[in-house]
């Protein structure tokens, strides 16, 4: 239910659990008299047929099977359907695929994680599971729990190999949270790949003023639990969910944990609403649920650990739960809970977080924290202002504006620069006017923006076509595919392409090379 305001100055897609049987028959809304077909079912049926037939990018060998996972409604009667692949019953990691289909039962696009044959010489492991686990643990600072261990076929850079996959819960070597998946070659014992789902970084926050937040309870007993958004609640880092006898939260100072938790709820609720209203997404996880948060970490930091958002403080001991920080951390959750899971290449996860922080600010349009394209600008985490700049990344720590072959090996926060720059150019252009800052282009072109809402829709559409092992280059392919399917005039496609060119990321194999207005 809607609750009362906080005091002035207060800072504020998961894979299906089981395999879904493939079907090629259309589904109708109800039995008996003739009914209009269920548009999602028609889209899924078309995608299933494409997967069974091995259509286009979904080509597969005789021992390979696609098993449907996540189905996510998008915009314009479009649906993203993801698939996991098996070879002789063994899961193929890196062999996943996504299909974009419409409610008329037509396939619009297919994207696959690899075009290589996934067969391996033998299904027998020469390296033991225990030895592979020990190797994986060596990549983590401290391992508290080994969540899973299984034999898979791992496709890395289009090369398949039999491998042991281990998910390790613990801490990084720098002390931050770790939710690390490691693949160890079951023949040679070499580390083939690793993906860290937990994300932590130096982030920032500030106040939102007098705002309304959703809590629960009744007179005399209120809780920071949002029952209208299942899973969303906020707790003291060292205790339980915040409770109060009145439904007026916050002290007016961001040094209060209660205020910080109110900030977190406000920002998460604004992001939830933005996802619904602008992108058609059902909750943070795509299935009508969100994730809990905690405030009180004794670090100059905030992070996502794979299931929870945790908020620390700045150098002035104020809890850093601003909209861009909270939106950023929930953005990591969105990255993990869209097809393909957490993006592997450096910068993509951090850039995704920054983009969703900017989108949340734009949607809320709070006069206390006006929409902008700087990250952590409202609270000086260490006394040096914003930690990243999206319209000109080089203004902060000389972060790169342009894509180059060195980006995949760049520190993850700095490597977000080109993606952030691309998003600003797509949203606002290189010379937007109206008081918005100009943005330099890497090819000296002039770029016109589409507005932040449509830019967000295009980027989210690219996320719905992700596969595992996502890269900058693949994002060019998926966002152009999304833009082409969103707009019959080709305006979004042309401007998306111009923005990628403007950060020096050239055309890629598999992207739609042209668009003809309908």
C-alpha positions, 0 to 999 in steps of 0.5 A: 500500500502507499505510505506517507512521506519521508521527512525533508532531506531524506536520502533515499528472468530466471530460467524455468525450474524445469525444461518446458516441452516444445510444442508447435501447435497454436494455443488459444485463450480458452476452450469451447467457442472460438477465441482469439489466440494467446499471442504469447503462446503463438510467439513461443510456438514459432520460436520452438519450431525454429529451435527444433528445426535449427533455423538460421543461427540455431543450426545444430548437430544430430546429438544436440537439443534446445530446451526452452528456458526464459520467456520475456514479453517485450514491446510492440507485441514482441517476445524474447524466448531463450534456449539452453542447448545439450549435447548427448544430454550434457549441458552446453554452456556457451551454446545458448540461444535467443529467438525474437518472435511476435504475437502473430507467430512470426520469427523476427530474429535468432541469435546463438552463442556459437555457430561451432559444432559442440561435439567433443571427442569423449564424455569421460573426464581425465581431471577429477571433480575434486581437482577441478574444484581446487583449481576453481577455489584458487581464483577466489579469495576465500570460498565459503560454499561450493554451490554446484559442480557438474560436467558440461561442454563449455564453448569458449571463443567457439571452441568446445571442451568437456569441462567441470563447472563450479559455482563458488560463494565467498569473497574476492581477493580484494575482500568484496563479495564473490559469486564466481562460476569457473569452468576447468577443462576436464581433460587438461585441468586448465581454466577455460573461463570464469564469470563473477556475478557479484559486482561491487564498486565505488558508488555514490548517493544523496537525498530525494526530499519528501517522497512517498514509499510503499511499506506494509503493516498497520497503525502501530506496526509498520515494516520496510517490506513492499508487499506490492513488489514481492521480494523487495524489502530493506534491512539493517546490515547488522539486523532485521527489517526496519520497523516503526510504530508510525509510517513516517520514515527517515530523519532528514539525514543520510547518516541514518540507516533508516533514511538509507533504507527508505532511499533504497526502497524509493529508488527500487520502486521507481526502477520497478515502475520504469521497467513496467511502464517503459519496457513492459518488464514484469518486476526486476527479475522479469517474473514479478519479483524483486530482491532485498536490500541491506544498509549498513556496510562499513565500507565506501562501497555498494554491491550486488552479490547475486541475490541482494543489494548492499549499501555502504557509506561515503567518507562523511558516513552517509549511506549511499543509496541514491537513485543512480547507485541503487538503480546501478546495483539492481541493474546488475541483477537485471544483467544476471536475470536476462538471457545469457546471464551476467555479461562476461566482457569487461565494462558491460556489467558496470555500463549496464548498471550505469544505464539503469541508474540513468534511466531510473533518474529520468523516470522519477524526474525528482527535482531533488536529484535531477536526471543526468548522465553522471554517476554518483554526482550527489555525494562525494564518496571520496571528495572528488565528485562523480565516479563516472561520466556518461556523456564524456567518460574521459572527464573522470579518471581519463576513462576511455570514450571510444571502443578499442581492442584493449577494452576487454582487458581494461579494469571493469569500471573504466571499461564501461566508458564506451558503453556509457558514451554510446548510450548517451549519444543514442539518447541525447546525441552529440549536441542535444541543446536545451542545457544538456552537455555536448558529447564528443564523437570518436569519428567526428560525426554529428549524432542525433538522439532518440530520447532516453526512453527509446534508448532504454528500450533499445538497450533492454531489447539488446539484453533480451537477445543476449547469449552467454559470453556477451561482448561489446561487439555482440551488443552492437548486433543485438541492439541493432536487431532490437531497434529494427524490430521496434520501429517500422520507419528505421529511425531507431535502427539508423540512430543506433547504428550511428551511435555505435559508429560514433564510439568506433565500434564497427559493423559486425557479422550477424547484424542487420546491415540495412533497414527498409521503412515499411 
